Amino acid sequence: MEFHCIFHILLVIFCMLCMLPFNFVYYVFLLLCLCILIVIYVLFCAFCFIVLFCVLFVCKCVLYCCCRVSTQLQLTNIYHINSILAVIL
């Protein structure tokens, strides 16, 4: 079940409880729902942060590899140009 579905279910429960007369049990239940919402929100934020970190790390690694390959190709081209010039001259 996805996070937004859980939020919708808890919101419906909360709205249903708001229409009932309050007593101690309802307050405890609302507090429990609020705690569950906070925990789910924190877990969702942590999950998003981890995914973002992994995506940025992969991008950094790909960029580093591309930079190394590009540098190696430049060095190879310079070597070939120098060897061609040495043969010509």
PDB file with one MODEL, atoms N, CA, C and O in Angstrom:
MODEL        1
ATOM      1  N   MET A   1       0.848  -1.171   0.000  1.00  0.00           N
ATOM      2  CA  MET A   1       0.000   0.000   0.000  1.00  0.00           C
ATOM      3  C   MET A   1       0.898   1.240   0.000  1.00  0.00           C
ATOM      4  O   MET A   1       1.875   1.302   0.746  1.00  0.00           O
ATOM      5  N   GLU A   2       0.577   2.188  -0.807  1.00  0.00           N
ATOM      6  CA  GLU A   2       1.395   3.382  -0.901  1.00  0.00           C
ATOM      7  C   GLU A   2       1.078   4.343   0.233  1.00  0.00           C
ATOM      8  O   GLU A   2       0.051   4.238   0.905  1.00  0.00           O
ATOM      9  N   PHE A   3       2.006   5.294   0.423  1.00  0.00           N
ATOM     10  CA  PHE A   3       1.879   6.223   1.538  1.00  0.00           C
ATOM     11  C   PHE A   3       0.623   7.085   1.429  1.00  0.00           C
ATOM     12  O   PHE A   3      -0.064   7.300   2.427  1.00  0.00           O
ATOM     13  N   HIS A   4       0.314   7.578   0.234  1.00  0.00           N
ATOM     14  CA  HIS A   4      -0.832   8.478   0.126  1.00  0.00           C
ATOM     15  C   HIS A   4      -2.145   7.754   0.418  1.00  0.00           C
ATOM     16  O   HIS A   4      -3.095   8.388   0.879  1.00  0.00           O
ATOM     17  N   CYS A   5      -2.228   6.452   0.165  1.00  0.00           N
ATOM     18  CA  CYS A   5      -3.437   5.693   0.507  1.00  0.00           C
ATOM     19  C   CYS A   5      -3.613   5.621   2.025  1.00  0.00           C
ATOM     20  O   CYS A   5      -4.729   5.732   2.533  1.00  0.00           O
ATOM     21  N   ILE A   6      -2.508   5.435   2.738  1.00  0.00           N
ATOM     22  CA  ILE A   6      -2.572   5.385   4.203  1.00  0.00           C
ATOM     23  C   ILE A   6      -3.029   6.741   4.743  1.00  0.00           C
ATOM     24  O   ILE A   6      -3.843   6.814   5.663  1.00  0.00           O
ATOM     25  N   PHE A   7      -2.494   7.809   4.156  1.00  0.00           N
ATOM     26  CA  PHE A   7      -2.907   9.143   4.590  1.00  0.00           C
ATOM     27  C   PHE A   7      -4.399   9.351   4.372  1.00  0.00           C
ATOM     28  O   PHE A   7      -5.074   9.924   5.228  1.00  0.00           O
ATOM     29  N   HIS A   8      -4.917   8.899   3.249  1.00  0.00           N
ATOM     30  CA  HIS A   8      -6.343   9.065   2.966  1.00  0.00           C
ATOM     31  C   HIS A   8      -7.203   8.271   3.957  1.00  0.00           C
ATOM     32  O   HIS A   8      -8.228   8.758   4.432  1.00  0.00           O
ATOM     33  N   ILE A   9      -6.781   7.074   4.252  1.00  0.00           N
ATOM     34  CA  ILE A   9      -7.527   6.246   5.209  1.00  0.00           C
ATOM     35  C   ILE A   9      -7.542   6.908   6.581  1.00  0.00           C
ATOM     36  O   ILE A   9      -8.584   6.987   7.232  1.00  0.00           O
ATOM     37  N   LEU A  10      -6.369   7.384   7.017  1.00  0.00           N
ATOM     38  CA  LEU A  10      -6.312   8.034   8.325  1.00  0.00           C
ATOM     39  C   LEU A  10      -7.109   9.328   8.341  1.00  0.00           C
ATOM     40  O   LEU A  10      -7.712   9.676   9.356  1.00  0.00           O
ATOM     41  N   LEU A  11      -7.114  10.034   7.229  1.00  0.00           N
ATOM     42  CA  LEU A  11      -7.901  11.268   7.149  1.00  0.00           C
ATOM     43  C   LEU A  11      -9.394  10.974   7.260  1.00  0.00           C
ATOM     44  O   LEU A  11     -10.120  11.703   7.936  1.00  0.00           O
ATOM     45  N   VAL A  12      -9.853   9.922   6.608  1.00  0.00           N
ATOM     46  CA  VAL A  12     -11.266   9.543   6.702  1.00  0.00           C
ATOM     47  C   VAL A  12     -11.612   9.151   8.139  1.00  0.00           C
ATOM     48  O   VAL A  12     -12.659   9.540   8.657  1.00  0.00           O
ATOM     49  N   ILE A  13     -10.741   8.388   8.776  1.00  0.00           N
ATOM     50  CA  ILE A  13     -10.982   7.993  10.169  1.00  0.00           C
ATOM     51  C   ILE A  13     -11.032   9.238  11.057  1.00  0.00           C
ATOM     52  O   ILE A  13     -11.892   9.360  11.929  1.00  0.00           O
ATOM     53  N   PHE A  14     -10.106  10.146  10.822  1.00  0.00           N
ATOM     54  CA  PHE A  14     -10.068  11.377  11.612  1.00  0.00           C
ATOM     55  C   PHE A  14     -11.361  12.180  11.448  1.00  0.00           C
ATOM     56  O   PHE A  14     -11.926  12.670  12.426  1.00  0.00           O
ATOM     57  N   CYS A  15     -11.815  12.307  10.211  1.00  0.00           N
ATOM     58  CA  CYS A  15     -13.052  13.053   9.955  1.00  0.00           C
ATOM     59  C   CYS A  15     -14.257  12.373  10.601  1.00  0.00           C
ATOM     60  O   CYS A  15     -15.145  13.044  11.125  1.00  0.00           O
ATOM     61  N   MET A  16     -14.284  11.056  10.563  1.00  0.00           N
ATOM     62  CA  MET A  16     -15.388  10.329  11.197  1.00  0.00           C
ATOM     63  C   MET A  16     -15.378  10.561  12.705  1.00  0.00           C
ATOM     64  O   MET A  16     -16.428  10.721  13.329  1.00  0.00           O
ATOM     65  N   LEU A  17     -14.176  10.578  13.280  1.00  0.00           N
ATOM     66  CA  LEU A  17     -14.090  10.785  14.727  1.00  0.00           C
ATOM     67  C   LEU A  17     -14.447  12.214  15.120  1.00  0.00           C
ATOM     68  O   LEU A  17     -14.930  12.450  16.227  1.00  0.00           O
ATOM     69  N   CYS A  18     -14.215  13.155  14.233  1.00  0.00           N
ATOM     70  CA  CYS A  18     -14.542  14.547  14.547  1.00  0.00           C
ATOM     71  C   CYS A  18     -16.047  14.748  14.664  1.00  0.00           C
ATOM     72  O   CYS A  18     -16.501  15.678  15.330  1.00  0.00           O
ATOM     73  N   MET A  19     -16.808  13.892  14.028  1.00  0.00           N
ATOM     74  CA  MET A  19     -18.266  14.032  14.089  1.00  0.00           C
ATOM     75  C   MET A  19     -18.859  13.396  15.339  1.00  0.00           C
ATOM     76  O   MET A  19     -20.026  13.618  15.662  1.00  0.00           O
ATOM     77  N   LEU A  20     -18.053  12.605  16.039  1.00  0.00           N
ATOM     78  CA  LEU A  20     -18.552  11.931  17.240  1.00  0.00           C
ATOM     79  C   LEU A  20     -18.249  12.781  18.474  1.00  0.00           C
ATOM     80  O   LEU A  20     -17.319  13.588  18.467  1.00  0.00           O
ATOM     81  N   PRO A  21     -19.037  12.593  19.528  1.00  0.00           N
ATOM     82  CA  PRO A  21     -18.703  13.303  20.773  1.00  0.00           C
ATOM     83  C   PRO A  21     -17.373  12.773  21.332  1.00  0.00           C
ATOM     84  O   PRO A  21     -17.125  11.567  21.326  1.00  0.00           O
ATOM     85  N   PHE A  22     -16.539  13.673  21.805  1.00  0.00           N
ATOM     86  CA  PHE A  22     -15.207  13.280  22.243  1.00  0.00           C
ATOM     87  C   PHE A  22     -15.205  12.771  23.673  1.00  0.00           C
ATOM     88  O   PHE A  22     -15.910  13.287  24.541  1.00  0.00           O
ATOM     89  N   ASN A  23     -14.414  11.771  23.887  1.00  0.00           N
ATOM     90  CA  ASN A  23     -14.083  11.332  25.232  1.00  0.00           C
ATOM     91  C   ASN A  23     -12.611  10.909  25.217  1.00  0.00           C
ATOM     92  O   ASN A  23     -11.922  11.111  24.217  1.00  0.00           O
ATOM     93  N   PHE A  24     -12.145  10.347  26.274  1.00  0.00           N
ATOM     94  CA  PHE A  24     -10.727  10.030  26.400  1.00  0.00           C
ATOM     95  C   PHE A  24     -10.248   9.048  25.329  1.00  0.00           C
ATOM     96  O   PHE A  24      -9.138   9.194  24.818  1.00  0.00           O
ATOM     97  N   VAL A  25     -11.056   8.062  24.986  1.00  0.00           N
ATOM     98  CA  VAL A  25     -10.667   7.047  24.006  1.00  0.00           C
ATOM     99  C   VAL A  25     -10.430   7.689  22.640  1.00  0.00           C
ATOM    100  O   VAL A  25      -9.484   7.335  21.937  1.00  0.00           O
ATOM    101  N   TYR A  26     -11.291   8.631  22.270  1.00  0.00           N
ATOM    102  CA  TYR A  26     -11.129   9.285  20.973  1.00  0.00           C
ATOM    103  C   TYR A  26      -9.862  10.129  20.949  1.00  0.00           C
ATOM    104  O   TYR A  26      -9.157  10.166  19.941  1.00  0.00           O
ATOM    105  N   TYR A  27      -9.574  10.803  22.051  1.00  0.00           N
ATOM    106  CA  TYR A  27      -8.344  11.593  22.112  1.00  0.00           C
ATOM    107  C   TYR A  27      -7.113  10.700  21.975  1.00  0.00           C
ATOM    108  O   TYR A  27      -6.162  11.045  21.273  1.00  0.00           O
ATOM    109  N   VAL A  28      -7.137   9.568  22.640  1.00  0.00           N
ATOM    110  CA  VAL A  28      -6.006   8.628  22.539  1.00  0.00           C
ATOM    111  C   VAL A  28      -5.886   8.098  21.111  1.00  0.00           C
ATOM    112  O   VAL A  28      -4.787   7.982  20.568  1.00  0.00           O
ATOM    113  N   PHE A  29      -7.022   7.782  20.521  1.00  0.00           N
ATOM    114  CA  PHE A  29      -6.992   7.271  19.140  1.00  0.00           C
ATOM    115  C   PHE A  29      -6.472   8.335  18.166  1.00  0.00           C
ATOM    116  O   PHE A  29      -5.690   8.026  17.267  1.00  0.00           O
ATOM    117  N   LEU A  30      -6.906   9.582  18.346  1.00  0.00           N
ATOM    118  CA  LEU A  30      -6.420  10.665  17.490  1.00  0.00           C
ATOM    119  C   LEU A  30      -4.932  10.895  17.687  1.00  0.00           C
ATOM    120  O   LEU A  30      -4.208  11.163  16.727  1.00  0.00           O
ATOM    121  N   LEU A  31      -4.475  10.792  18.925  1.00  0.00           N
ATOM    122  CA  LEU A  31      -3.048  10.926  19.197  1.00  0.00           C
ATOM    123  C   LEU A  31      -2.267   9.802  18.534  1.00  0.00           C
ATOM    124  O   LEU A  31      -1.188  10.028  17.985  1.00  0.00           O
ATOM    125  N   LEU A  32      -2.808   8.598  18.584  1.00  0.00           N
ATOM    126  CA  LEU A  32      -2.172   7.464  17.925  1.00  0.00           C
ATOM    127  C   LEU A  32      -2.120   7.672  16.414  1.00  0.00           C
ATOM    128  O   LEU A  32      -1.094   7.407  15.787  1.00  0.00           O
ATOM    129  N   CYS A  33      -3.211   8.142  15.831  1.00  0.00           N
ATOM    130  CA  CYS A  33      -3.223   8.417  14.385  1.00  0.00           C
ATOM    131  C   CYS A  33      -2.207   9.487  14.030  1.00  0.00           C
ATOM    132  O   CYS A  33      -1.515   9.385  13.017  1.00  0.00           O
ATOM    133  N   LEU A  34      -2.119  10.507  14.861  1.00  0.00           N
ATOM    134  CA  LEU A  34      -1.154  11.573  14.615  1.00  0.00           C
ATOM    135  C   LEU A  34       0.277  11.041  14.691  1.00  0.00           C
ATOM    136  O   LEU A  34       1.121  11.409  13.874  1.00  0.00           O
ATOM    137  N   CYS A  35       0.544  10.194  15.649  1.00  0.00           N
ATOM    138  CA  CYS A  35       1.880   9.593  15.772  1.00  0.00           C
ATOM    139  C   CYS A  35       2.196   8.730  14.554  1.00  0.00           C
ATOM    140  O   CYS A  35       3.312   8.757  14.036  1.00  0.00           O
ATOM    141  N   ILE A  36       1.209   7.970  14.105  1.00  0.00           N
ATOM    142  CA  ILE A  36       1.413   7.134  12.915  1.00  0.00           C
ATOM    143  C   ILE A  36       1.698   8.002  11.698  1.00  0.00           C
ATOM    144  O   ILE A  36       2.582   7.685  10.902  1.00  0.00           O
ATOM    145  N   LEU A  37       0.955   9.094  11.547  1.00  0.00           N
ATOM    146  CA  LEU A  37       1.183  10.013  10.428  1.00  0.00           C
ATOM    147  C   LEU A  37       2.584  10.611  10.484  1.00  0.00           C
ATOM    148  O   LEU A  37       3.256  10.721   9.458  1.00  0.00           O
ATOM    149  N   ILE A  38       3.019  10.993  11.666  1.00  0.00           N
ATOM    150  CA  ILE A  38       4.356  11.579  11.806  1.00  0.00           C
ATOM    151  C   ILE A  38       5.425  10.555  11.466  1.00  0.00           C
ATOM    152  O   ILE A  38       6.390  10.869  10.769  1.00  0.00           O
ATOM    153  N   VAL A  39       5.260   9.338  11.953  1.00  0.00           N
ATOM    154  CA  VAL A  39       6.240   8.281  11.664  1.00  0.00           C
ATOM    155  C   VAL A  39       6.285   7.986  10.170  1.00  0.00           C
ATOM    156  O   VAL A  39       7.367   7.852   9.599  1.00  0.00           O
ATOM    157  N   ILE A  40       5.130   7.884   9.538  1.00  0.00           N
ATOM    158  CA  ILE A  40       5.085   7.617   8.101  1.00  0.00           C
ATOM    159  C   ILE A  40       5.722   8.766   7.332  1.00  0.00           C
ATOM    160  O   ILE A  40       6.454   8.541   6.368  1.00  0.00           O
ATOM    161  N   TYR A  41       5.447   9.997   7.756  1.00  0.00           N
ATOM    162  CA  TYR A  41       6.032  11.154   7.090  1.00  0.00           C
ATOM    163  C   TYR A  41       7.553  11.150   7.218  1.00  0.00           C
ATOM    164  O   TYR A  41       8.259  11.416   6.245  1.00  0.00           O
ATOM    165  N   VAL A  42       8.059  10.851   8.413  1.00  0.00           N
ATOM    166  CA  VAL A  42       9.507  10.815   8.624  1.00  0.00           C
ATOM    167  C   VAL A  42      10.135   9.704   7.790  1.00  0.00           C
ATOM    168  O   VAL A  42      11.183   9.905   7.176  1.00  0.00           O
ATOM    169  N   LEU A  43       9.504   8.539   7.765  1.00  0.00           N
ATOM    170  CA  LEU A  43      10.033   7.441   6.952  1.00  0.00           C
ATOM    171  C   LEU A  43      10.018   7.796   5.469  1.00  0.00           C
ATOM    172  O   LEU A  43      10.958   7.475   4.742  1.00  0.00           O
ATOM    173  N   PHE A  44       8.961   8.451   5.025  1.00  0.00           N
ATOM    174  CA  PHE A  44       8.879   8.855   3.621  1.00  0.00           C
ATOM    175  C   PHE A  44       9.971   9.865   3.286  1.00  0.00           C
ATOM    176  O   PHE A  44      10.599   9.771   2.231  1.00  0.00           O
ATOM    177  N   CYS A  45      10.201  10.827   4.173  1.00  0.00           N
ATOM    178  CA  CYS A  45      11.259  11.811   3.936  1.00  0.00           C
ATOM    179  C   CYS A  45      12.632  11.152   3.926  1.00  0.00           C
ATOM    180  O   CYS A  45      13.478  11.491   3.098  1.00  0.00           O
ATOM    181  N   ALA A  46      12.859  10.212   4.839  1.00  0.00           N
ATOM    182  CA  ALA A  46      14.139   9.495   4.857  1.00  0.00           C
ATOM    183  C   ALA A  46      14.316   8.687   3.579  1.00  0.00           C
ATOM    184  O   ALA A  46      15.403   8.658   3.001  1.00  0.00           O
ATOM    185  N   PHE A  47      13.251   8.033   3.141  1.00  0.00           N
ATOM    186  CA  PHE A  47      13.315   7.265   1.891  1.00  0.00           C
ATOM    187  C   PHE A  47      13.643   8.175   0.713  1.00  0.00           C
ATOM    188  O   PHE A  47      14.485   7.835  -0.119  1.00  0.00           O
ATOM    189  N   CYS A  48      12.983   9.333   0.637  1.00  0.00           N
ATOM    190  CA  CYS A  48      13.255  10.276  -0.462  1.00  0.00           C
ATOM    191  C   CYS A  48      14.685  10.787  -0.404  1.00  0.00           C
ATOM    192  O   CYS A  48      15.331  10.936  -1.441  1.00  0.00           O
ATOM    193  N   PHE A  49      15.186  11.057   0.797  1.00  0.00           N
ATOM    194  CA  PHE A  49      16.559  11.528   0.934  1.00  0.00           C
ATOM    195  C   PHE A  49      17.543  10.456   0.477  1.00  0.00           C
ATOM    196  O   PHE A  49      18.517  10.763  -0.210  1.00  0.00           O
ATOM    197  N   ILE A  50      17.298   9.202   0.852  1.00  0.00           N
ATOM    198  CA  ILE A  50      18.197   8.111   0.446  1.00  0.00           C
ATOM    199  C   ILE A  50      18.167   7.925  -1.059  1.00  0.00           C
ATOM    200  O   ILE A  50      19.213   7.746  -1.684  1.00  0.00           O
ATOM    201  N   VAL A  51      16.976   7.966  -1.651  1.00  0.00           N
ATOM    202  CA  VAL A  51      16.867   7.812  -3.111  1.00  0.00           C
ATOM    203  C   VAL A  51      17.571   8.965  -3.814  1.00  0.00           C
ATOM    204  O   VAL A  51      18.290   8.747  -4.790  1.00  0.00           O
ATOM    205  N   LEU A  52      17.374  10.188  -3.331  1.00  0.00           N
ATOM    206  CA  LEU A  52      18.031  11.345  -3.931  1.00  0.00           C
ATOM    207  C   LEU A  52      19.542  11.234  -3.804  1.00  0.00           C
ATOM    208  O   LEU A  52      20.270  11.535  -4.749  1.00  0.00           O
ATOM    209  N   PHE A  53      20.013  10.807  -2.647  1.00  0.00           N
ATOM    210  CA  PHE A  53      21.455  10.629  -2.446  1.00  0.00           C
ATOM    211  C   PHE A  53      22.009   9.598  -3.411  1.00  0.00           C
ATOM    212  O   PHE A  53      23.066   9.818  -4.003  1.00  0.00           O
ATOM    213  N   CYS A  54      21.310   8.462  -3.585  1.00  0.00           N
ATOM    214  CA  CYS A  54      21.775   7.417  -4.499  1.00  0.00           C
ATOM    215  C   CYS A  54      21.794   7.913  -5.940  1.00  0.00           C
ATOM    216  O   CYS A  54      22.740   7.635  -6.677  1.00  0.00           O
ATOM    217  N   VAL A  55      20.765   8.640  -6.345  1.00  0.00           N
ATOM    218  CA  VAL A  55      20.714   9.170  -7.712  1.00  0.00           C
ATOM    219  C   VAL A  55      21.862  10.143  -7.945  1.00  0.00           C
ATOM    220  O   VAL A  55      22.526  10.082  -8.979  1.00  0.00           O
ATOM    221  N   LEU A  56      22.101  11.038  -6.992  1.00  0.00           N
ATOM    222  CA  LEU A  56      23.195  11.994  -7.140  1.00  0.00           C
ATOM    223  C   LEU A  56      24.549  11.296  -7.133  1.00  0.00           C
ATOM    224  O   LEU A  56      25.454  11.697  -7.864  1.00  0.00           O
ATOM    225  N   PHE A  57      24.698  10.261  -6.319  1.00  0.00           N
ATOM    226  CA  PHE A  57      25.962   9.513  -6.282  1.00  0.00           C
ATOM    227  C   PHE A  57      26.209   8.808  -7.605  1.00  0.00           C
ATOM    228  O   PHE A  57      27.332   8.813  -8.111  1.00  0.00           O
ATOM    229  N   VAL A  58      25.170   8.200  -8.170  1.00  0.00           N
ATOM    230  CA  VAL A  58      25.317   7.531  -9.473  1.00  0.00           C
ATOM    231  C   VAL A  58      25.663   8.557 -10.550  1.00  0.00           C
ATOM    232  O   VAL A  58      26.517   8.297 -11.398  1.00  0.00           O
ATOM    233  N   CYS A  59      25.014   9.714 -10.528  1.00  0.00           N
ATOM    234  CA  CYS A  59      25.331  10.771 -11.507  1.00  0.00           C
ATOM    235  C   CYS A  59      26.774  11.223 -11.366  1.00  0.00           C
ATOM    236  O   CYS A  59      27.458  11.447 -12.365  1.00  0.00           O
ATOM    237  N   LYS A  60      27.241  11.358 -10.129  1.00  0.00           N
ATOM    238  CA  LYS A  60      28.628  11.762  -9.897  1.00  0.00           C
ATOM    239  C   LYS A  60      29.592  10.714 -10.444  1.00  0.00           C
ATOM    240  O   LYS A  60      30.598  11.057 -11.066  1.00  0.00           O
ATOM    241  N   CYS A  61      29.289   9.448 -10.214  1.00  0.00           N
ATOM    242  CA  CYS A  61      30.156   8.375 -10.715  1.00  0.00           C
ATOM    243  C   CYS A  61      30.176   8.345 -12.241  1.00  0.00           C
ATOM    244  O   CYS A  61      31.233   8.169 -12.847  1.00  0.00           O
ATOM    245  N   VAL A  62      29.017   8.515 -12.858  1.00  0.00           N
ATOM    246  CA  VAL A  62      28.947   8.525 -14.318  1.00  0.00           C
ATOM    247  C   VAL A  62      29.719   9.717 -14.873  1.00  0.00           C
ATOM    248  O   VAL A  62      30.446   9.584 -15.858  1.00  0.00           O
ATOM    249  N   LEU A  63      29.565  10.864 -14.253  1.00  0.00           N
ATOM    250  CA  LEU A  63      30.295  12.047 -14.693  1.00  0.00           C
ATOM    251  C   LEU A  63      31.800  11.849 -14.545  1.00  0.00           C
ATOM    252  O   LEU A  63      32.565  12.243 -15.425  1.00  0.00           O
ATOM    253  N   TYR A  64      32.229  11.243 -13.443  1.00  0.00           N
ATOM    254  CA  TYR A  64      33.649  10.975 -13.222  1.00  0.00           C
ATOM    255  C   TYR A  64      34.186  10.028 -14.291  1.00  0.00           C
ATOM    256  O   TYR A  64      35.265  10.253 -14.838  1.00  0.00           O
ATOM    257  N   CYS A  65      33.428   8.964 -14.591  1.00  0.00           N
ATOM    258  CA  CYS A  65      33.878   8.007 -15.620  1.00  0.00           C
ATOM    259  C   CYS A  65      33.932   8.673 -16.992  1.00  0.00           C
ATOM    260  O   CYS A  65      34.866   8.435 -17.758  1.00  0.00           O
ATOM    261  N   CYS A  66      32.949   9.498 -17.307  1.00  0.00           N
ATOM    262  CA  CYS A  66      32.951  10.199 -18.597  1.00  0.00           C
ATOM    263  C   CYS A  66      34.142  11.136 -18.696  1.00  0.00           C
ATOM    264  O   CYS A  66      34.756  11.256 -19.756  1.00  0.00           O
ATOM    265  N   CYS A  67      34.467  11.797 -17.599  1.00  0.00           N
ATOM    266  CA  CYS A  67      35.606  12.708 -17.589  1.00  0.00           C
ATOM    267  C   CYS A  67      36.905  11.940 -17.805  1.00  0.00           C
ATOM    268  O   CYS A  67      37.780  12.384 -18.549  1.00  0.00           O
ATOM    269  N   ARG A  68      37.028  10.791 -17.156  1.00  0.00           N
ATOM    270  CA  ARG A  68      38.244   9.977 -17.332  1.00  0.00           C
ATOM    271  C   ARG A  68      38.358   9.458 -18.746  1.00  0.00           C
ATOM    272  O   ARG A  68      39.441   9.492 -19.331  1.00  0.00           O
ATOM    273  N   VAL A  69      37.254   8.974 -19.312  1.00  0.00           N
ATOM    274  CA  VAL A  69      37.277   8.463 -20.684  1.00  0.00           C
ATOM    275  C   VAL A  69      37.606   9.595 -21.647  1.00  0.00           C
ATOM    276  O   VAL A  69      38.388   9.413 -22.580  1.00  0.00           O
ATOM    277  N   SER A  70      37.023  10.740 -21.428  1.00  0.00           N
ATOM    278  CA  SER A  70      37.292  11.892 -22.293  1.00  0.00           C
ATOM    279  C   SER A  70      38.763  12.296 -22.224  1.00  0.00           C
ATOM    280  O   SER A  70      39.381  12.566 -23.253  1.00  0.00           O
ATOM    281  N   THR A  71      39.320  12.338 -21.025  1.00  0.00           N
ATOM    282  CA  THR A  71      40.739  12.671 -20.872  1.00  0.00           C
ATOM    283  C   THR A  71      41.616  11.634 -21.559  1.00  0.00           C
ATOM    284  O   THR A  71      42.591  11.981 -22.225  1.00  0.00           O
ATOM    285  N   GLN A  72      41.270  10.369 -21.397  1.00  0.00           N
ATOM    286  CA  GLN A  72      42.051   9.301 -22.031  1.00  0.00           C
ATOM    287  C   GLN A  72      41.970   9.410 -23.546  1.00  0.00           C
ATOM    288  O   GLN A  72      42.969   9.195 -24.233  1.00  0.00           O
ATOM    289  N   LEU A  73      40.798   9.741 -24.080  1.00  0.00           N
ATOM    290  CA  LEU A  73      40.665   9.908 -25.532  1.00  0.00           C
ATOM    291  C   LEU A  73      41.480  11.095 -26.023  1.00  0.00           C
ATOM    292  O   LEU A  73      42.091  11.030 -27.090  1.00  0.00           O
ATOM    293  N   GLN A  74      41.494  12.173 -25.258  1.00  0.00           N
ATOM    294  CA  GLN A  74      42.293  13.330 -25.645  1.00  0.00           C
ATOM    295  C   GLN A  74      43.774  12.978 -25.675  1.00  0.00           C
ATOM    296  O   GLN A  74      44.489  13.363 -26.599  1.00  0.00           O
ATOM    297  N   LEU A  75      44.232  12.245 -24.663  1.00  0.00           N
ATOM    298  CA  LEU A  75      45.638  11.843 -24.624  1.00  0.00           C
ATOM    299  C   LEU A  75      45.968  10.910 -25.781  1.00  0.00           C
ATOM    300  O   LEU A  75      47.042  10.999 -26.375  1.00  0.00           O
ATOM    301  N   THR A  76      45.035  10.015 -26.094  1.00  0.00           N
ATOM    302  CA  THR A  76      45.254   9.101 -27.217  1.00  0.00           C
ATOM    303  C   THR A  76      45.321   9.873 -28.530  1.00  0.00           C
ATOM    304  O   THR A  76      46.170   9.587 -29.375  1.00  0.00           O
ATOM    305  N   ASN A  77      44.435  10.847 -28.705  1.00  0.00           N
ATOM    306  CA  ASN A  77      44.449  11.657 -29.927  1.00  0.00           C
ATOM    307  C   ASN A  77      45.739  12.453 -30.046  1.00  0.00           C
ATOM    308  O   ASN A  77      46.313  12.559 -31.129  1.00  0.00           O
ATOM    309  N   ILE A  78      46.193  13.013 -28.932  1.00  0.00           N
ATOM    310  CA  ILE A  78      47.453  13.779 -28.961  1.00  0.00           C
ATOM    311  C   ILE A  78      48.608  12.851 -29.325  1.00  0.00           C
ATOM    312  O   ILE A  78      49.495  13.225 -30.092  1.00  0.00           O
ATOM    313  N   TYR A  79      48.592  11.646 -28.775  1.00  0.00           N
ATOM    314  CA  TYR A  79      49.652  10.690 -29.087  1.00  0.00           C
ATOM    315  C   TYR A  79      49.636  10.348 -30.568  1.00  0.00           C
ATOM    316  O   TYR A  79      50.694  10.319 -31.196  1.00  0.00           O
ATOM    317  N   HIS A  80      48.466  10.088 -31.147  1.00  0.00           N
ATOM    318  CA  HIS A  80      48.375   9.745 -32.571  1.00  0.00           C
ATOM    319  C   HIS A  80      48.782  10.922 -33.455  1.00  0.00           C
ATOM    320  O   HIS A  80      49.460  10.741 -34.467  1.00  0.00           O
ATOM    321  N   ILE A  81      48.364  12.130 -33.067  1.00  0.00           N
ATOM    322  CA  ILE A  81      48.750  13.313 -33.853  1.00  0.00           C
ATOM    323  C   ILE A  81      50.257  13.508 -33.810  1.00  0.00           C
ATOM    324  O   ILE A  81      50.869  13.823 -34.831  1.00  0.00           O
ATOM    325  N   ASN A  82      50.865  13.325 -32.638  1.00  0.00           N
ATOM    326  CA  ASN A  82      52.320  13.466 -32.534  1.00  0.00           C
ATOM    327  C   ASN A  82      53.052  12.401 -33.327  1.00  0.00           C
ATOM    328  O   ASN A  82      54.082  12.681 -33.940  1.00  0.00           O
ATOM    329  N   SER A  83      52.530  11.174 -33.324  1.00  0.00           N
ATOM    330  CA  SER A  83      53.195  10.108 -34.081  1.00  0.00           C
ATOM    331  C   SER A  83      53.050  10.344 -35.582  1.00  0.00           C
ATOM    332  O   SER A  83      53.968  10.036 -36.341  1.00  0.00           O
ATOM    333  N   ILE A  84      51.916  10.883 -36.022  1.00  0.00           N
ATOM    334  CA  ILE A  84      51.724  11.206 -37.447  1.00  0.00           C
ATOM    335  C   ILE A  84      52.669  12.344 -37.839  1.00  0.00           C
ATOM    336  O   ILE A  84      53.291  12.297 -38.900  1.00  0.00           O
ATOM    337  N   LEU A  85      52.775  13.358 -36.993  1.00  0.00           N
ATOM    338  CA  LEU A  85      53.681  14.471 -37.283  1.00  0.00           C
ATOM    339  C   LEU A  85      55.137  14.024 -37.297  1.00  0.00           C
ATOM    340  O   LEU A  85      55.936  14.530 -38.084  1.00  0.00           O
ATOM    341  N   ALA A  86      55.482  13.082 -36.432  1.00  0.00           N
ATOM    342  CA  ALA A  86      56.865  12.571 -36.411  1.00  0.00           C
ATOM    343  C   ALA A  86      57.180  11.821 -37.702  1.00  0.00           C
ATOM    344  O   ALA A  86      58.301  11.894 -38.207  1.00  0.00           O
ATOM    345  N   VAL A  87      56.203  11.106 -38.234  1.00  0.00           N
ATOM    346  CA  VAL A  87      56.417  10.359 -39.480  1.00  0.00           C
ATOM    347  C   VAL A  87      56.548  11.347 -40.651  1.00  0.00           C
ATOM    348  O   VAL A  87      57.394  11.178 -41.530  1.00  0.00           O
ATOM    349  N   ILE A  88      55.697  12.374 -40.642  1.00  0.00           N
ATOM    350  CA  ILE A  88      55.702  13.347 -41.736  1.00  0.00           C
ATOM    351  C   ILE A  88      56.975  14.181 -41.689  1.00  0.00           C
ATOM    352  O   ILE A  88      57.594  14.411 -42.727  1.00  0.00           O
ATOM    353  N   LEU A  89      57.367  14.628 -40.538  1.00  0.00           N
ATOM    354  CA  LEU A  89      58.538  15.490 -40.420  1.00  0.00           C
ATOM    355  C   LEU A  89      59.725  14.631 -40.267  1.00  0.00           C
ATOM    356  O   LEU A  89      60.841  15.137 -40.149  1.00  0.00           O
TER     357      LEU A  89
ENDMDL
END
